[in-house]
Amino acid sequence: MKTHAFWIKANFLLLGCFLFSFPSFAQWTAGNGNVIEQSREVASFDVIKAQSGINLYLTQGSQPGLTVRADENLMDRIITKVEGNTLYLDIKGSIRKSKALDVLVTFKDLKELYASGGSDVYAEEGLKLKELKLFCSGGSDTRLKIEAGRLECKTSGGSDAILSGTVNTLMVESSGGSDFNGKKLEAVNCKIQTSGASDVWVHATGEIEMAASGASDIHYTGGAKVVSSRASGGSDIHAN
């Protein structure tokens, strides 16, 4: 009898778990495949935060602008708002499948850029900035062509950053299986910290400082003067 009661309670528990989780399944939405574009008004900003799998395409211009390109039935799910000096790009609810989830942004100046939650960022036409702080996390990918006085880049959580162009000062921190590829980014002075099975490639011609730990690799070219170099925990530093 006790065994029978146990299974009855177990079945009710399983049923309760199913009913509790059912609403979350119902919130998943699939795109209808009919891709449209929608222009949206946007206030001035110099910080962008993109997340939830949005594809962000950046262009530098004289005035801020924003266009969303997505499946028609998903358009209202894409959040674009400016609070303070920050432009937030996000998705409301959960999307199972879509043909497009793109946000095309034109900016005048940009100081900080955040990509997380599987979002991808592209700026292949080239950006000219005084300085930029770039943060990539949660499986996001970033491809930028940039000309800047100072660039700080932090990658983590399986993210990849592929950069090209020229910078005077480059600072890179990579962790959690993320990669920074700056083979085509010409830097003068460079400082690198990498850990957690991450890989970094840089090209520096002035001075370079490097620290690698936790099975990480640093590859550098350009003939820069090595100010400091430390490798531990199965990590390697290579002069290519």
C-alpha positions as CSV (number, residue, x, y, z in Angstrom):
1,M,0.0,0.0,0.0
2,K,2.8,2.4,0.9
3,T,4.5,1.6,-2.5
4,H,1.2,2.4,-4.3
5,A,0.9,5.7,-2.4
6,F,4.5,6.6,-3.3
7,W,3.9,6.1,-7.0
8,I,0.6,8.1,-6.8
9,K,2.5,11.0,-5.2
10,A,5.3,10.7,-7.7
11,N,2.9,10.9,-10.6
12,F,1.3,14.0,-9.2
13,L,4.7,15.5,-8.7
14,L,5.6,14.8,-12.4
15,L,2.3,16.2,-13.5
16,G,2.8,19.3,-11.5
17,C,6.2,19.9,-12.9
18,F,4.8,19.5,-16.4
19,L,2.0,21.9,-15.8
20,F,4.3,24.4,-14.2
21,S,6.7,24.3,-17.2
22,F,4.0,24.3,-19.8
23,P,3.5,28.1,-19.9
24,S,7.2,28.5,-20.6
25,F,6.9,26.2,-23.7
26,A,3.9,28.3,-24.8
27,Q,6.0,31.4,-24.8
28,W,8.3,30.1,-27.5
29,T,7.6,31.7,-30.9
30,A,8.7,30.7,-34.4
31,G,9.2,33.3,-37.1
32,N,6.9,33.2,-40.1
33,G,9.7,33.6,-42.6
34,N,8.3,36.9,-44.0
35,V,11.2,39.3,-43.4
36,I,10.4,43.0,-43.3
37,E,12.3,46.2,-42.2
38,Q,11.2,48.8,-39.8
39,S,12.8,52.1,-39.1
40,R,12.7,53.3,-35.5
41,E,13.4,56.7,-33.9
42,V,16.4,56.6,-31.6
43,A,17.9,59.2,-29.3
44,S,21.7,60.0,-29.1
45,F,23.8,57.3,-27.4
46,D,27.5,56.3,-27.1
47,V,27.1,52.9,-25.4
48,I,25.4,49.9,-27.0
49,K,24.3,46.7,-25.2
50,A,23.1,43.8,-27.5
51,Q,22.0,40.5,-26.2
52,S,19.6,37.5,-26.8
53,G,21.0,36.5,-30.2
54,I,20.5,39.8,-32.0
55,N,22.7,40.4,-35.0
56,L,24.0,44.0,-34.8
57,Y,25.4,45.8,-37.8
58,L,27.2,49.0,-37.1
59,T,27.8,52.0,-39.3
60,Q,29.3,55.3,-38.3
61,G,27.5,58.5,-39.5
62,S,26.6,62.1,-38.6
63,Q,23.3,61.2,-37.0
64,P,22.0,58.3,-35.0
65,G,19.7,55.8,-36.8
66,L,18.2,52.4,-36.3
67,T,16.5,49.9,-38.5
68,V,15.2,46.5,-37.5
69,R,15.1,43.6,-40.0
70,A,13.2,40.5,-38.8
71,D,10.3,38.1,-39.4
72,E,7.1,40.1,-39.5
73,N,5.5,38.3,-36.5
74,L,8.6,38.8,-34.4
75,M,9.0,42.5,-35.0
76,D,7.2,43.5,-31.8
77,R,9.5,41.1,-29.8
78,I,12.6,43.1,-30.6
79,I,13.3,45.8,-28.0
80,T,15.3,48.9,-29.0
81,K,15.4,51.6,-26.3
82,V,17.8,54.3,-25.1
83,E,18.2,55.0,-21.4
84,G,20.6,57.7,-20.5
85,N,23.4,57.3,-23.0
86,T,22.9,53.6,-23.6
87,L,21.1,51.9,-26.5
88,Y,19.7,48.5,-25.4
89,L,18.9,45.8,-27.9
90,D,17.0,42.8,-26.6
91,I,14.3,40.2,-27.3
92,K,11.1,39.9,-25.3
93,G,10.2,36.3,-24.6
94,S,11.8,33.3,-26.4
95,I,12.2,32.7,-30.1
96,R,12.6,29.2,-31.3
97,K,13.3,29.9,-35.0
98,S,13.7,33.0,-37.2
99,K,14.9,33.9,-40.6
100,A,16.3,37.3,-39.5
101,L,16.9,39.0,-36.2
102,D,19.0,42.0,-37.4
103,V,19.4,45.5,-36.0
104,L,21.2,48.1,-38.2
105,V,22.6,50.9,-36.1
106,T,24.2,54.2,-37.2
107,F,26.1,56.1,-34.5
108,K,28.1,59.3,-34.3
109,D,30.4,58.2,-31.5
110,L,30.8,55.0,-29.6
111,K,32.6,54.5,-26.3
112,E,31.5,51.1,-25.1
113,L,30.1,48.1,-26.8
114,Y,28.6,45.0,-25.1
115,A,27.6,41.8,-26.9
116,S,26.2,38.8,-24.9
117,G,23.9,35.9,-25.1
118,G,24.9,34.7,-28.6
119,S,24.6,38.1,-30.2
120,D,26.9,38.8,-33.2
121,V,28.3,42.3,-34.0
122,Y,29.6,43.4,-37.4
123,A,31.3,46.6,-38.6
124,E,33.3,45.8,-41.7
125,E,33.1,49.3,-43.3
126,G,35.5,50.6,-40.6
127,L,35.0,52.7,-37.5
128,K,37.1,55.7,-36.4
129,L,37.1,56.3,-32.7
130,K,39.2,58.0,-30.0
131,E,38.8,55.0,-27.8
132,L,36.5,51.9,-27.4
133,K,35.8,49.4,-24.6
134,L,34.5,46.1,-26.1
135,F,33.0,43.4,-24.0
136,C,32.0,40.0,-25.5
137,S,30.5,37.2,-23.5
138,G,28.1,34.2,-23.6
139,G,29.0,32.8,-27.0
140,S,28.9,36.1,-28.9
141,D,31.0,36.9,-32.0
142,T,32.3,40.3,-33.0
143,R,34.0,41.3,-36.2
144,L,35.2,44.9,-36.4
145,K,37.4,47.0,-38.6
146,I,38.6,49.9,-36.4
147,E,40.9,52.8,-36.2
148,A,41.3,54.0,-32.6
149,G,43.8,55.6,-30.2
150,R,42.9,53.1,-27.5
151,L,41.0,49.8,-27.5
152,E,40.2,47.6,-24.5
153,C,38.7,44.2,-25.3
154,K,37.4,41.6,-22.8
155,T,36.1,38.3,-24.1
156,S,34.7,35.5,-22.0
157,G,32.3,32.5,-22.1
158,G,33.2,31.1,-25.5
159,S,33.1,34.4,-27.3
160,D,35.2,35.3,-30.3
161,A,36.5,38.7,-31.4
162,I,38.1,39.2,-34.8
163,L,39.5,42.7,-35.3
164,S,41.4,44.5,-38.0
165,G,42.7,48.0,-38.5
166,T,45.1,50.1,-36.4
167,V,45.2,51.1,-32.8
168,N,47.9,52.9,-30.7
169,T,47.2,51.1,-27.4
170,L,45.6,47.6,-27.2
171,M,44.5,45.9,-24.0
172,V,43.1,42.3,-24.1
173,E,41.6,40.1,-21.4
174,S,40.3,36.7,-22.6
175,S,38.9,33.9,-20.4
176,G,36.6,31.0,-20.4
177,G,37.5,29.4,-23.7
178,S,37.2,32.7,-25.7
179,D,39.4,33.8,-28.5
180,F,40.8,37.2,-29.6
181,N,42.1,37.4,-33.2
182,G,44.0,40.5,-33.8
183,K,46.3,39.2,-36.6
184,K,45.2,42.0,-38.9
185,L,45.0,44.6,-36.1
186,E,48.2,46.7,-36.1
187,A,48.9,47.9,-32.6
188,V,51.8,49.9,-31.2
189,N,51.7,49.0,-27.5
190,C,49.9,45.9,-26.2
191,K,49.0,44.3,-22.9
192,I,47.4,40.8,-22.8
193,Q,46.0,38.7,-20.0
194,T,44.5,35.3,-20.9
195,S,43.2,32.4,-18.9
196,G,40.8,29.4,-19.0
197,A,41.8,27.8,-22.3
198,S,41.6,31.0,-24.2
199,D,43.7,32.0,-27.3
200,V,44.9,35.4,-28.3
201,W,46.7,36.6,-31.5
202,V,48.1,40.1,-31.7
203,H,50.4,42.2,-33.8
204,A,52.4,44.8,-31.9
205,T,55.4,47.0,-33.0
206,G,56.2,49.0,-29.8
207,E,56.0,47.3,-26.4
208,I,54.1,44.2,-25.2
209,E,53.2,42.7,-21.9
210,M,51.8,39.2,-21.7
211,A,50.4,36.9,-19.0
212,A,48.8,33.5,-19.8
213,S,47.4,30.9,-17.4
214,G,45.1,27.9,-17.4
215,A,46.0,26.2,-20.7
216,S,45.9,29.4,-22.7
217,D,48.0,30.5,-25.6
218,I,49.3,33.9,-26.7
219,H,50.7,34.4,-30.3
220,Y,52.3,37.7,-31.2
221,T,54.0,39.2,-34.2
222,G,55.4,42.6,-35.2
223,G,58.7,42.6,-33.4
224,A,57.5,44.5,-30.3
225,K,59.8,44.8,-27.3
226,V,58.7,42.3,-24.6
227,V,58.4,44.2,-21.3
228,S,57.1,41.1,-19.4
229,S,56.1,37.6,-20.3
230,R,54.5,35.0,-17.9
231,A,53.0,31.6,-18.7
232,S,51.7,29.1,-16.2
233,G,49.3,26.2,-15.8
234,G,50.1,24.6,-19.2
235,S,50.0,27.9,-21.1
236,D,52.3,28.9,-23.9
237,I,53.5,32.2,-25.4
238,H,54.6,32.1,-29.0
239,A,56.6,34.6,-31.0
240,N,55.5,34.0,-34.6
